[in-house]
Amino acid sequence: MTDPNANLFAALRAAFPSDLDAIAVETDDGLYYSWRDLDRASAMIANLFDALGLKAGDRIAVQVEKSVEAMMLYLATLRAGYVFLPLNTAYRAGEIEYFIGNAEPAVVVCSSANADWVAPLAIAAGTQHVFTLDDDRKGTLLEVAAQCSDQHKVAQKKPDDLAAILYTSGTTGRSKGAMLTHRNLQSNAEVLKDYWGWRPGADVLIHALPIFHVHGLFVAIHGALISGSRMIWLSRFDPKRVVARLPDATVFMGVPTLYTRLLAEPTLTREICNGMRLFISGSAPLLLETFEAWRERTGHTILERYGMSETVMLTSNPYSSVQGERRGGTVGFPLPGVQLRVRNDAGEPCVAGEIGHIEVAGPNVFAGYWRMPEKTREEFTDDGYFKTGDVGQVDGLGYVTIVGRSKDLIISGGYNVYPAEIEGYINELAGVAESALIGVPHPDFGEVGVAIVTPKPGAALDGEAIVAELKGRLANFKVPKRCFVVPELPRNAMGKVQKALLREQHKSLFKAGRKR
């Protein structure tokens, strides 16, 4: 007797409602997709990949704008048993060249607008197949897939087979590819389905997040699909449109920035939120004032949770009052199946309320970093716990609070910005001797990067010109909002740059009334 298929797609497909002609996805431009559409289209794209003669474990790298067809492409990759590699749509040539060179994908799918520079990079790296996919249901991927059968047998996979690779930068050096297995993703989806009270066929999710990272791709999409719930699909976040659709929905997921922008909409009222069941926030710390303002304005208490690219979701505030209350400023309890501990610098367990390093284990924790065995070993303890790099505490009731992050990490609008990477680009610019990137508070993005740069002898640098130069090289969320040129950087006795001092000096830079 063969083992049951551990392919994540098989679990998602099994949760589709019996009426396959019911609406699965409604888009903001008036299109409707049935569950049968999702099934047939994913089968056709899967058959296309199979026809290419790809090998088990081959990567399919994707950098396209958000669309339902892009979601179908993801489902097709799972269905055919290959490894999905989502790439941020803001990445530029230098970044894409690294990712493609490192992952060596067999297939690259990009937007038509970027094909002229993505395709040569892919071909130079040995990729044999490049397709295009646009957000208007056009592109060579769909043109070729349309010739394929709409029947496809789901590929047989084992629990520890790779399903996806998500690139996540470290605090030093180049980006690392976090390898997520079918077990990692399915176990987390099943846990969240129960923990967040998803109601099969009754819930409606407003999907307003990008789909190239954990929050929008795995947490949101998996949550809806594995509960057979309909999605209202917004191509991009628009606060007015989100508020207008709240009466038609029951669940909304967003990063803190989205909640602050929704609170700025006068049409957001308790009445318009009457039918909503759950508002979830993650990807960055939610300010307590936003938490309280949302509850006062809407009558709903935001559920904040905590996760990582390497682990999907780790903790969550309670959904049900039976589990406890949702507490602002915390990320709740470890999810069922997740082991979470806090240890001090000596590796000893912290007592309740004591701050230390957060380490986790469980079926959701990734398999390691792509082609980086030494780095993988460094990031795990001898007894198998993953070192998150976050600093926090667990109180006497079990609530987890994150009080710090990996050294120098900046979270801007829900996206991770790693100073070492940006500093590397700045230091390559003509006339730059050295740079330091720091995170400072920002009323909209929560936190933004600010660059402090020193010139080489005789060089004349201009901060605005440096920012403009970086915009052509980096994704927009990584580009510093401001750049200051100074004679020298402050250092301690060991010669280390004192970033804490720089953050203190610039912490009021974006306060209300100050020039931005």
MARRO-553734 format. One record per residue (C-alpha): residue number from 1; x, y, z. Coordinates in steps of 0.2 Angstrom, whole numbers, plus 2048, in hexadecimal, padded with zeros to 3 digits. Layout:
BEGIN
pt resi=NUM	c1=X	c2=Y	c3=Z
...
END
This chain:
BEGIN
pt resi=1	c1=800	c2=800	c3=800
pt resi=2	c1=807	c2=811	c3=7FB
pt resi=3	c1=808	c2=81F	c3=807
pt resi=4	c1=7FB	c2=82D	c3=805
pt resi=5	c1=800	c2=83B	c3=7FA
pt resi=6	c1=808	c2=849	c3=805
pt resi=7	c1=807	c2=856	c3=7F7
pt resi=8	c1=800	c2=866	c3=7FE
pt resi=9	c1=7F6	c2=868	c3=7EE
pt resi=10	c1=7ED	c2=858	c3=7F2
pt resi=11	c1=7E7	c2=85E	c3=803
pt resi=12	c1=7E2	c2=86F	c3=7FC
pt resi=13	c1=7D8	c2=866	c3=7EE
pt resi=14	c1=7D0	c2=85B	c3=7FA
pt resi=15	c1=7C8	c2=86A	c3=803
pt resi=16	c1=7C0	c2=871	c3=7F3
pt resi=17	c1=7AD	c2=871	c3=7F5
pt resi=18	c1=7A3	c2=864	c3=7ED
pt resi=19	c1=79B	c2=871	c3=7E2
pt resi=20	c1=7AA	c2=875	c3=7D7
pt resi=21	c1=7A0	c2=882	c3=7CD
pt resi=22	c1=79E	c2=88D	c3=7DD
pt resi=23	c1=7A8	c2=89D	c3=7DD
pt resi=24	c1=7BA	c2=89B	c3=7E4
pt resi=25	c1=7C1	c2=8AC	c3=7E0
pt resi=26	c1=7BA	c2=8BD	c3=7DC
pt resi=27	c1=7C6	c2=8CA	c3=7D5
pt resi=28	c1=7C5	c2=8DD	c3=7D7
pt resi=29	c1=7C2	c2=8DF	c3=7C4
pt resi=30	c1=7B2	c2=8D4	c3=7C4
pt resi=31	c1=7B9	c2=8C3	c3=7BF
pt resi=32	c1=7B3	c2=8B3	c3=7C8
pt resi=33	c1=7BC	c2=8A3	c3=7C9
pt resi=34	c1=7B4	c2=893	c3=7CE
pt resi=35	c1=7BC	c2=884	c3=7D7
pt resi=36	c1=7BC	c2=87B	c3=7C7
pt resi=37	c1=7C6	c2=889	c3=7BF
pt resi=38	c1=7D3	c2=887	c3=7CC
pt resi=39	c1=7D4	c2=874	c3=7CA
pt resi=40	c1=7D4	c2=875	c3=7B7
pt resi=41	c1=7E0	c2=883	c3=7B5
pt resi=42	c1=7ED	c2=87C	c3=7C1
pt resi=43	c1=7EC	c2=86B	c3=7B8
pt resi=44	c1=7EF	c2=873	c3=7A7
pt resi=45	c1=7FF	c2=87C	c3=7AE
pt resi=46	c1=804	c2=86D	c3=7B7
pt resi=47	c1=803	c2=863	c3=7A7
pt resi=48	c1=80D	c2=870	c3=79E
pt resi=49	c1=81B	c2=86F	c3=7AB
pt resi=50	c1=81B	c2=85C	c3=7AA
pt resi=51	c1=81C	c2=85D	c3=797
pt resi=52	c1=82C	c2=867	c3=799
pt resi=53	c1=835	c2=857	c3=7A0
pt resi=54	c1=839	c2=85F	c3=7B0
pt resi=55	c1=841	c2=855	c3=7BE
pt resi=56	c1=83A	c2=852	c3=7D0
pt resi=57	c1=840	c2=860	c3=7DB
pt resi=58	c1=842	c2=86D	c3=7CC
pt resi=59	c1=83F	c2=87F	c3=7D1
pt resi=60	c1=833	c2=88A	c3=7C9
pt resi=61	c1=837	c2=89D	c3=7CC
pt resi=62	c1=829	c2=8A9	c3=7CB
pt resi=63	c1=829	c2=8BC	c3=7CA
pt resi=64	c1=818	c2=8C2	c3=7C5
pt resi=65	c1=80B	c2=8CE	c3=7CA
pt resi=66	c1=7FD	c2=8C8	c3=7D5
pt resi=67	c1=7EF	c2=8BF	c3=7CC
pt resi=68	c1=7E4	c2=8B0	c3=7CE
pt resi=69	c1=7EE	c2=8A8	c3=7C0
pt resi=70	c1=7FE	c2=8AB	c3=7CA
pt resi=71	c1=7F5	c2=8A1	c3=7D8
pt resi=72	c1=7F1	c2=893	c3=7CC
pt resi=73	c1=803	c2=893	c3=7C7
pt resi=74	c1=808	c2=890	c3=7D9
pt resi=75	c1=7FB	c2=882	c3=7DB
pt resi=76	c1=801	c2=87A	c3=7CA
pt resi=77	c1=813	c2=87A	c3=7D0
pt resi=78	c1=80D	c2=870	c3=7E0
pt resi=79	c1=802	c2=865	c3=7D6
pt resi=80	c1=80F	c2=860	c3=7CA
pt resi=81	c1=81B	c2=85D	c3=7D9
pt resi=82	c1=828	c2=86B	c3=7D5
pt resi=83	c1=82F	c2=878	c3=7E1
pt resi=84	c1=827	c2=88A	c3=7E0
pt resi=85	c1=833	c2=899	c3=7E2
pt resi=86	c1=82A	c2=8A9	c3=7E4
pt resi=87	c1=833	c2=8B9	c3=7E1
pt resi=88	c1=82E	c2=8CB	c3=7E6
pt resi=89	c1=828	c2=8D5	c3=7D8
pt resi=90	c1=833	c2=8E3	c3=7DD
pt resi=91	c1=843	c2=8DA	c3=7DB
pt resi=92	c1=84F	c2=8E1	c3=7CE
pt resi=93	c1=85B	c2=8DA	c3=7C3
pt resi=94	c1=86A	c2=8D7	c3=7CF
pt resi=95	c1=85E	c2=8CF	c3=7DC
pt resi=96	c1=856	c2=8C4	c3=7CF
pt resi=97	c1=867	c2=8BF	c3=7C7
pt resi=98	c1=86C	c2=8B8	c3=7D9
pt resi=99	c1=85C	c2=8AF	c3=7DC
pt resi=100	c1=85C	c2=8A6	c3=7CB
pt resi=101	c1=86E	c2=8A2	c3=7CC
pt resi=102	c1=86D	c2=89B	c3=7DD
pt resi=103	c1=85D	c2=891	c3=7DB
pt resi=104	c1=860	c2=88C	c3=7C9
pt resi=105	c1=84E	c2=88A	c3=7C5
pt resi=106	c1=848	c2=87F	c3=7B6
pt resi=107	c1=83A	c2=88C	c3=7B2
pt resi=108	c1=839	c2=89E	c3=7B4
pt resi=109	c1=828	c2=8A7	c3=7B3
pt resi=110	c1=829	c2=8BA	c3=7B2
pt resi=111	c1=81E	c2=8C9	c3=7AC
pt resi=112	c1=81E	c2=8CE	c3=79A
pt resi=113	c1=825	c2=8DF	c3=79F
pt resi=114	c1=834	c2=8D7	c3=7A7
pt resi=115	c1=837	c2=8C9	c3=79B
pt resi=116	c1=844	c2=8D3	c3=791
pt resi=117	c1=850	c2=8D3	c3=7A0
pt resi=118	c1=84A	c2=8C4	c3=7AA
pt resi=119	c1=84B	c2=8B8	c3=79C
pt resi=120	c1=85E	c2=8BB	c3=798
pt resi=121	c1=862	c2=8B9	c3=7AA
pt resi=122	c1=859	c2=8A9	c3=7AB
pt resi=123	c1=860	c2=8A2	c3=79C
pt resi=124	c1=872	c2=8A7	c3=7A1
pt resi=125	c1=86F	c2=89D	c3=7B1
pt resi=126	c1=86A	c2=88E	c3=7A8
pt resi=127	c1=857	c2=88F	c3=7A9
pt resi=128	c1=850	c2=886	c3=799
pt resi=129	c1=83E	c2=88D	c3=79A
pt resi=130	c1=838	c2=89F	c3=79C
pt resi=131	c1=826	c2=8A3	c3=79C
pt resi=132	c1=81C	c2=8B3	c3=79E
pt resi=133	c1=80C	c2=8B6	c3=7A9
pt resi=134	c1=803	c2=8C7	c3=7AB
pt resi=135	c1=7F5	c2=8CC	c3=7B6
pt resi=136	c1=7E9	c2=8CE	c3=7A8
pt resi=137	c1=7E8	c2=8BB	c3=7A4
pt resi=138	c1=7F5	c2=8BD	c3=796
pt resi=139	c1=807	c2=8B5	c3=794
pt resi=140	c1=80F	c2=8A7	c3=78C
pt resi=141	c1=80C	c2=89B	c3=79B
pt resi=142	c1=7FA	c2=89C	c3=798
pt resi=143	c1=7FB	c2=89B	c3=786
pt resi=144	c1=805	c2=88B	c3=786
pt resi=145	c1=7FB	c2=883	c3=795
pt resi=146	c1=7EB	c2=886	c3=78C
pt resi=147	c1=7F0	c2=878	c3=780
pt resi=148	c1=7F2	c2=86C	c3=78E
pt resi=149	c1=7E6	c2=860	c3=796
pt resi=150	c1=7DB	c2=866	c3=7A5
pt resi=151	c1=7DD	c2=855	c3=7AD
pt resi=152	c1=7EC	c2=852	c3=7B8
pt resi=153	c1=7F1	c2=845	c3=7C5
pt resi=154	c1=7F8	c2=84D	c3=7D4
pt resi=155	c1=80B	c2=849	c3=7D6
pt resi=156	c1=80F	c2=83D	c3=7E4
pt resi=157	c1=81A	c2=846	c3=7F1
pt resi=158	c1=821	c2=841	c3=802
pt resi=159	c1=81F	c2=84D	c3=811
pt resi=160	c1=831	c2=852	c3=811
pt resi=161	c1=831	c2=856	c3=7FE
pt resi=162	c1=834	c2=868	c3=7FB
pt resi=163	c1=825	c2=873	c3=7F6
pt resi=164	c1=82C	c2=884	c3=7F6
pt resi=165	c1=83C	c2=88F	c3=7F8
pt resi=166	c1=83A	c2=8A0	c3=7FF
pt resi=167	c1=849	c2=8AC	c3=7FF
pt resi=168	c1=84C	c2=8B5	c3=80F
pt resi=169	c1=85B	c2=8C0	c3=812
pt resi=170	c1=866	c2=8BD	c3=821
pt resi=171	c1=86D	c2=8CB	c3=82C
pt resi=172	c1=87D	c2=8C9	c3=823
pt resi=173	c1=881	c2=8C4	c3=811
pt resi=174	c1=876	c2=8BE	c3=803
pt resi=175	c1=864	c2=8B8	c3=803
pt resi=176	c1=861	c2=8A6	c3=809
pt resi=177	c1=854	c2=89A	c3=802
pt resi=178	c1=849	c2=893	c3=80F
pt resi=179	c1=843	c2=881	c3=80A
pt resi=180	c1=831	c2=87D	c3=80E
pt resi=181	c1=82A	c2=86C	c3=80D
pt resi=182	c1=819	c2=866	c3=809
pt resi=183	c1=818	c2=861	c3=81C
pt resi=184	c1=81D	c2=872	c3=821
pt resi=185	c1=810	c2=87B	c3=817
pt resi=186	c1=801	c2=86E	c3=819
pt resi=187	c1=804	c2=86C	c3=82C
pt resi=188	c1=803	c2=87F	c3=82F
pt resi=189	c1=7F4	c2=881	c3=823
pt resi=190	c1=7EA	c2=873	c3=82D
pt resi=191	c1=7EF	c2=87B	c3=83E
pt resi=192	c1=7E9	c2=88C	c3=839
pt resi=193	c1=7D9	c2=886	c3=831
pt resi=194	c1=7D4	c2=87F	c3=842
pt resi=195	c1=7DC	c2=88D	c3=84D
pt resi=196	c1=7D5	c2=89B	c3=844
pt resi=197	c1=7C4	c2=893	c3=842
pt resi=198	c1=7C3	c2=893	c3=82F
pt resi=199	c1=7B1	c2=88E	c3=82A
pt resi=200	c1=7B1	c2=883	c3=81B
pt resi=201	c1=7A6	c2=88B	c3=80D
pt resi=202	c1=7A0	c2=899	c3=819
pt resi=203	c1=7AF	c2=8A4	c3=81A
pt resi=204	c1=7B4	c2=8B1	c3=80D
pt resi=205	c1=7C6	c2=8B8	c3=80E
pt resi=206	c1=7CB	c2=8C9	c3=807
pt resi=207	c1=7DC	c2=8C6	c3=7FF
pt resi=208	c1=7E5	c2=8D6	c3=7FE
pt resi=209	c1=7F7	c2=8D0	c3=801
pt resi=210	c1=805	c2=8CD	c3=7F4
pt resi=211	c1=808	c2=8BA	c3=7F0
pt resi=212	c1=81B	c2=8B9	c3=7F0
pt resi=213	c1=81D	c2=8B7	c3=803
pt resi=214	c1=816	c2=8AC	c3=811
pt resi=215	c1=808	c2=8B7	c3=817
pt resi=216	c1=7FF	c2=8B9	c3=806
pt resi=217	c1=804	c2=8A9	c3=7FE
pt resi=218	c1=804	c2=89C	c3=80B
pt resi=219	c1=7FA	c2=8A3	c3=81A
pt resi=220	c1=7EC	c2=8AB	c3=810
pt resi=221	c1=7EA	c2=8A0	c3=801
pt resi=222	c1=7EC	c2=890	c3=80A
pt resi=223	c1=7E0	c2=895	c3=817
pt resi=224	c1=7D2	c2=899	c3=80B
pt resi=225	c1=7D6	c2=889	c3=800
pt resi=226	c1=7D7	c2=87C	c3=80E
pt resi=227	c1=7C7	c2=882	c3=815
pt resi=228	c1=7BE	c2=883	c3=804
pt resi=229	c1=7BB	c2=896	c3=807
pt resi=230	c1=7B8	c2=8A3	c3=7FA
pt resi=231	c1=7C5	c2=8B1	c3=7F7
pt resi=232	c1=7C2	c2=8C3	c3=7F2
pt resi=233	c1=7D2	c2=8C6	c3=7E8
pt resi=234	c1=7D9	c2=8D8	c3=7E8
pt resi=235	c1=7E8	c2=8DA	c3=7DC
pt resi=236	c1=7EF	c2=8E7	c3=7E8
pt resi=237	c1=7EA	c2=8EF	c3=7F9
pt resi=238	c1=7DE	c2=8FD	c3=7F7
pt resi=239	c1=7D7	c2=903	c3=808
pt resi=240	c1=7C7	c2=90A	c3=800
pt resi=241	c1=7C4	c2=8F9	c3=7F6
pt resi=242	c1=7C7	c2=8EF	c3=806
pt resi=243	c1=7BB	c2=8F8	c3=810
pt resi=244	c1=7AE	c2=8F7	c3=803
pt resi=245	c1=7B0	c2=8E4	c3=802
pt resi=246	c1=7AF	c2=8E1	c3=815
pt resi=247	c1=79C	c2=8DE	c3=815
pt resi=248	c1=79F	c2=8D0	c3=809
pt resi=249	c1=7AD	c2=8C7	c3=813
pt resi=250	c1=7B1	c2=8BF	c3=823
pt resi=251	c1=7C4	c2=8BF	c3=824
pt resi=252	c1=7D2	c2=8CB	c3=820
pt resi=253	c1=7E5	c2=8CA	c3=822
pt resi=254	c1=7F1	c2=8D8	c3=821
pt resi=255	c1=801	c2=8DF	c3=827
pt resi=256	c1=800	c2=8ED	c3=834
pt resi=257	c1=803	c2=8FB	c3=826
pt resi=258	c1=7F2	c2=8F5	c3=81E
pt resi=259	c1=7E9	c2=8F7	c3=82F
pt resi=260	c1=7EF	c2=909	c3=831
pt resi=261	c1=7EA	c2=90D	c3=81F
pt resi=262	c1=7D9	c2=906	c3=822
pt resi=263	c1=7D7	c2=910	c3=832
pt resi=264	c1=7D9	c2=920	c3=828
pt resi=265	c1=7CA	c2=91B	c3=81D
pt resi=266	c1=7BA	c2=924	c3=824
pt resi=267	c1=7AF	c2=917	c3=81D
pt resi=268	c1=7B6	c2=90A	c3=829
pt resi=269	c1=7A9	c2=908	c3=836
pt resi=270	c1=7A2	c2=8FB	c3=842
pt resi=271	c1=793	c2=8F8	c3=837
pt resi=272	c1=79D	c2=8F4	c3=828
pt resi=273	c1=7A7	c2=8E7	c3=832
pt resi=274	c1=798	c2=8DE	c3=839
pt resi=275	c1=799	c2=8CF	c3=82E
pt resi=276	c1=7AC	c2=8CD	c3=831
pt resi=277	c1=7B2	c2=8BF	c3=83B
pt resi=278	c1=7C5	c2=8C1	c3=83C
pt resi=279	c1=7D2	c2=8CE	c3=839
pt resi=280	c1=7E4	c2=8C7	c3=839
pt resi=281	c1=7F4	c2=8D1	c3=83A
pt resi=282	c1=806	c2=8CB	c3=837
pt resi=283	c1=817	c2=8CD	c3=82E
pt resi=284	c1=81C	c2=8DC	c3=83A
pt resi=285	c1=818	c2=8E2	c3=84B
pt resi=286	c1=807	c2=8EA	c3=84E
pt resi=287	c1=808	c2=8FA	c3=858
pt resi=288	c1=7FD	c2=8F9	c3=867
pt resi=289	c1=7F5	c2=90A	c3=862
pt resi=290	c1=7EF	c2=902	c3=852
pt resi=291	c1=7E9	c2=8F2	c3=85B
pt resi=292	c1=7DE	c2=8FD	c3=867
pt resi=293	c1=7D9	c2=90A	c3=859
pt resi=294	c1=7D2	c2=8FB	c3=84E
pt resi=295	c1=7C8	c2=8F4	c3=85D
pt resi=296	c1=7C1	c2=904	c3=861
pt resi=297	c1=7BC	c2=908	c3=84F
pt resi=298	c1=7B6	c2=8F7	c3=849
pt resi=299	c1=7B1	c2=8EE	c3=859
pt resi=300	c1=7BD	c2=8E0	c3=853
pt resi=301	c1=7CD	c2=8DB	c3=85B
pt resi=302	c1=7DC	c2=8D7	c3=84F
pt resi=303	c1=7E4	c2=8C6	c3=851
pt resi=304	c1=7F7	c2=8C8	c3=850
pt resi=305	c1=802	c2=8B9	c3=84C
pt resi=306	c1=814	c2=8B6	c3=849
pt resi=307	c1=81D	c2=8AC	c3=83C
pt resi=308	c1=82C	c2=8AB	c3=830
pt resi=309	c1=831	c2=8A6	c3=81F
pt resi=310	c1=83A	c2=897	c3=826
pt resi=311	c1=82B	c2=891	c3=831
pt resi=312	c1=81B	c2=898	c3=82A
pt resi=313	c1=810	c2=89C	c3=83A
pt resi=314	c1=817	c2=899	c3=84B
pt resi=315	c1=80B	c2=8A2	c3=857
pt resi=316	c1=7FA	c2=8AA	c3=857
pt resi=317	c1=7EF	c2=8B4	c3=863
pt resi=318	c1=7DF	c2=8AA	c3=867
pt resi=319	c1=7D1	c2=8A9	c3=85B
pt resi=320	c1=7C5	c2=8A2	c3=868
pt resi=321	c1=7C2	c2=8AA	c3=879
pt resi=322	c1=7C3	c2=899	c3=880
pt resi=323	c1=7D5	c2=899	c3=87B
pt resi=324	c1=7D8	c2=8AA	c3=884
pt resi=325	c1=7D7	c2=8BC	c3=87F
pt resi=326	c1=7E0	c2=8C5	c3=871
pt resi=327	c1=7ED	c2=8D0	c3=878
pt resi=328	c1=7F5	c2=8DF	c3=86F
pt resi=329	c1=808	c2=8DF	c3=86F
pt resi=330	c1=809	c2=8CC	c3=86F
pt resi=331	c1=809	c2=8BF	c3=862
pt resi=332	c1=7FF	c2=8B3	c3=86C
pt resi=333	c1=803	c2=8A0	c3=870
pt resi=334	c1=80D	c2=894	c3=866
pt resi=335	c1=802	c2=88B	c3=85A
pt resi=336	c1=7FD	c2=879	c3=85D
pt resi=337	c1=80C	c2=86E	c3=858
pt resi=338	c1=819	c2=87C	c3=85A
pt resi=339	c1=826	c2=87B	c3=867
pt resi=340	c1=82C	c2=88D	c3=86C
pt resi=341	c1=839	c2=891	c3=879
pt resi=342	c1=843	c2=8A0	c3=87F
pt resi=343	c1=855	c2=89E	c3=884
pt resi=344	c1=862	c2=8AA	c3=88B
pt resi=345	c1=873	c2=8AD	c3=883
pt resi=346	c1=87A	c2=89E	c3=88D
pt resi=347	c1=86D	c2=893	c3=885
pt resi=348	c1=863	c2=891	c3=895
pt resi=349	c1=850	c2=891	c3=896
pt resi=350	c1=849	c2=8A2	c3=89A
pt resi=351	c1=83C	c2=8A4	c3=8A8
pt resi=352	c1=82B	c2=8AB	c3=8A5
pt resi=353	c1=82D	c2=8BE	c3=8A0
pt resi=354	c1=83F	c2=8BC	c3=89D
pt resi=355	c1=846	c2=8C2	c3=88C
pt resi=356	c1=850	c2=8B7	c3=882
pt resi=357	c1=852	c2=8AF	c3=870
pt resi=358	c1=843	c2=8A6	c3=869
pt resi=359	c1=846	c2=895	c3=862
pt resi=360	c1=839	c2=88A	c3=85A
pt resi=361	c1=836	c2=878	c3=854
pt resi=362	c1=827	c2=86F	c3=84B
pt resi=363	c1=821	c2=868	c3=83B
pt resi=364	c1=81F	c2=879	c3=834
pt resi=365	c1=832	c2=87D	c3=836
pt resi=366	c1=83B	c2=87D	c3=825
pt resi=367	c1=847	c2=870	c3=81F
pt resi=368	c1=856	c2=87C	c3=81E
pt resi=369	c1=85E	c2=889	c3=812
pt resi=370	c1=860	c2=885	c3=800
pt resi=371	c1=872	c2=87F	c3=7FD
pt resi=372	c1=878	c2=886	c3=80D
pt resi=373	c1=87B	c2=877	c3=819
pt resi=374	c1=887	c2=880	c3=824
pt resi=375	c1=87B	c2=88F	c3=826
pt resi=376	c1=86D	c2=883	c3=82A
pt resi=377	c1=877	c2=87A	c3=837
pt resi=378	c1=87B	c2=88B	c3=83F
pt resi=379	c1=869	c2=890	c3=840
pt resi=380	c1=863	c2=880	c3=849
pt resi=381	c1=867	c2=87B	c3=85B
pt resi=382	c1=86E	c2=86A	c3=85F
pt resi=383	c1=85D	c2=864	c3=864
pt resi=384	c1=855	c2=869	c3=854
pt resi=385	c1=84E	c2=87B	c3=858
pt resi=386	c1=84F	c2=889	c3=84C
pt resi=387	c1=856	c2=899	c3=852
pt resi=388	c1=84A	c2=8A6	c3=84C
pt resi=389	c1=856	c2=8B4	c3=84F
pt resi=390	c1=847	c2=8BD	c3=858
pt resi=391	c1=848	c2=8C3	c3=86A
pt resi=392	c1=839	c2=8C1	c3=875
pt resi=393	c1=830	c2=8BB	c3=885
pt resi=394	c1=822	c2=8AF	c3=88A
pt resi=395	c1=818	c2=8B5	c3=899
pt resi=396	c1=810	c2=8AA	c3=8A7
pt resi=397	c1=801	c2=8A7	c3=89C
pt resi=398	c1=80B	c2=8A2	c3=88D
pt resi=399	c1=809	c2=8B1	c3=882
pt resi=400	c1=818	c2=8B5	c3=877
pt resi=401	c1=81E	c2=8C6	c3=875
pt resi=402	c1=82B	c2=8CB	c3=868
pt resi=403	c1=836	c2=8D9	c3=86F
pt resi=404	c1=844	c2=8D9	c3=863
pt resi=405	c1=849	c2=8D2	c3=852
pt resi=406	c1=858	c2=8CB	c3=849
pt resi=407	c1=866	c2=8D7	c3=84B
pt resi=408	c1=863	c2=8E7	c3=841
pt resi=409	c1=854	c2=8DF	c3=837
pt resi=410	c1=848	c2=8ED	c3=831
pt resi=411	c1=836	c2=8E8	c3=82D
pt resi=412	c1=82E	c2=8F5	c3=822
pt resi=413	c1=81C	c2=8F4	c3=81D
pt resi=414	c1=81D	c2=8E1	c3=821
pt resi=415	c1=82D	c2=8DE	c3=816
pt resi=416	c1=83D	c2=8D9	c3=81E
pt resi=417	c1=84C	c2=8E4	c3=81A
pt resi=418	c1=85D	c2=8DE	c3=81E
pt resi=419	c1=86A	c2=8EC	c3=821
pt resi=420	c1=879	c2=8E2	c3=81C
pt resi=421	c1=872	c2=8DF	c3=80A
pt resi=422	c1=86E	c2=8F1	c3=807
pt resi=423	c1=87E	c2=8F7	c3=80E
pt resi=424	c1=887	c2=8EC	c3=802
pt resi=425	c1=87E	c2=8F4	c3=7F3
pt resi=426	c1=882	c2=906	c3=7FB
pt resi=427	c1=894	c2=902	c3=7FE
pt resi=428	c1=896	c2=8FD	c3=7EB
pt resi=429	c1=891	c2=90F	c3=7E6
pt resi=430	c1=89F	c2=91B	c3=7E0
pt resi=431	c1=8A6	c2=926	c3=7EE
pt resi=432	c1=89E	c2=91C	c3=7FC
pt resi=433	c1=8AA	c2=917	c3=80A
pt resi=434	c1=89E	c2=90F	c3=816
pt resi=435	c1=88B	c2=90E	c3=81A
pt resi=436	c1=880	c2=909	c3=828
pt resi=437	c1=86D	c2=906	c3=825
pt resi=438	c1=862	c2=908	c3=834
pt resi=439	c1=84F	c2=906	c3=837
pt resi=440	c1=845	c2=915	c3=83E
pt resi=441	c1=833	c2=917	c3=842
pt resi=442	c1=827	c2=91C	c3=835
pt resi=443	c1=814	c2=920	c3=837
pt resi=444	c1=80F	c2=916	c3=827
pt resi=445	c1=81B	c2=908	c3=825
pt resi=446	c1=81F	c2=905	c3=837
pt resi=447	c1=832	c2=906	c3=833
pt resi=448	c1=83C	c2=90C	c3=825
pt resi=449	c1=84F	c2=90B	c3=820
pt resi=450	c1=85A	c2=91A	c3=822
pt resi=451	c1=86C	c2=91A	c3=81B
pt resi=452	c1=87B	c2=922	c3=823
pt resi=453	c1=889	c2=923	c3=817
pt resi=454	c1=89B	c2=929	c3=818
pt resi=455	c1=8A5	c2=92F	c3=808
pt resi=456	c1=8B6	c2=92A	c3=802
pt resi=457	c1=8C3	c2=937	c3=804
pt resi=458	c1=8C0	c2=945	c3=7F7
pt resi=459	c1=8AF	c2=93E	c3=7F2
pt resi=460	c1=89F	c2=949	c3=7F2
pt resi=461	c1=890	c2=93E	c3=7F6
pt resi=462	c1=87D	c2=943	c3=7F4
pt resi=463	c1=871	c2=93A	c3=7FF
pt resi=464	c1=862	c2=93C	c3=7F3
pt resi=465	c1=86D	c2=936	c3=7E4
pt resi=466	c1=872	c2=926	c3=7EE
pt resi=467	c1=85F	c2=922	c3=7F1
pt resi=468	c1=85B	c2=925	c3=7DF
pt resi=469	c1=869	c2=91A	c3=7DA
pt resi=470	c1=863	c2=90C	c3=7E6
pt resi=471	c1=851	c2=90D	c3=7DE
pt resi=472	c1=858	c2=906	c3=7CE
pt resi=473	c1=861	c2=8F8	c3=7D7
pt resi=474	c1=855	c2=8F2	c3=7E5
pt resi=475	c1=843	c2=8EE	c3=7E9
pt resi=476	c1=83B	c2=8FE	c3=7EE
pt resi=477	c1=837	c2=8F8	c3=800
pt resi=478	c1=84A	c2=8F5	c3=802
pt resi=479	c1=84F	c2=907	c3=7FD
pt resi=480	c1=853	c2=913	c3=80B
pt resi=481	c1=846	c2=921	c3=80D
pt resi=482	c1=854	c2=92D	c3=811
pt resi=483	c1=867	c2=92D	c3=810
pt resi=484	c1=873	c2=938	c3=81A
pt resi=485	c1=885	c2=93B	c3=816
pt resi=486	c1=890	c2=93D	c3=825
pt resi=487	c1=8A3	c2=93E	c3=828
pt resi=488	c1=8A4	c2=92E	c3=833
pt resi=489	c1=899	c2=921	c3=83B
pt resi=490	c1=899	c2=920	c3=84E
pt resi=491	c1=8A2	c2=911	c3=854
pt resi=492	c1=8A5	c2=908	c3=865
pt resi=493	c1=8B5	c2=903	c3=86D
pt resi=494	c1=8B5	c2=8F3	c3=862
pt resi=495	c1=8B3	c2=8FE	c3=852
pt resi=496	c1=8A1	c2=8F8	c3=84F
pt resi=497	c1=895	c2=904	c3=848
pt resi=498	c1=889	c2=90A	c3=856
pt resi=499	c1=879	c2=908	c3=84D
pt resi=500	c1=86F	c2=90A	c3=85D
pt resi=501	c1=876	c2=91B	c3=85E
pt resi=502	c1=871	c2=91F	c3=84C
pt resi=503	c1=85F	c2=919	c3=84E
pt resi=504	c1=85E	c2=924	c3=85E
pt resi=505	c1=864	c2=933	c3=854
pt resi=506	c1=858	c2=930	c3=845
pt resi=507	c1=849	c2=929	c3=84F
pt resi=508	c1=83E	c2=939	c3=84C
pt resi=509	c1=842	c2=93B	c3=83A
pt resi=510	c1=830	c2=936	c3=834
pt resi=511	c1=826	c2=93D	c3=842
pt resi=512	c1=816	c2=947	c3=83D
pt resi=513	c1=81B	c2=958	c3=838
pt resi=514	c1=82D	c2=953	c3=833
pt resi=515	c1=832	c2=954	c3=821
pt resi=516	c1=831	c2=942	c3=819
END
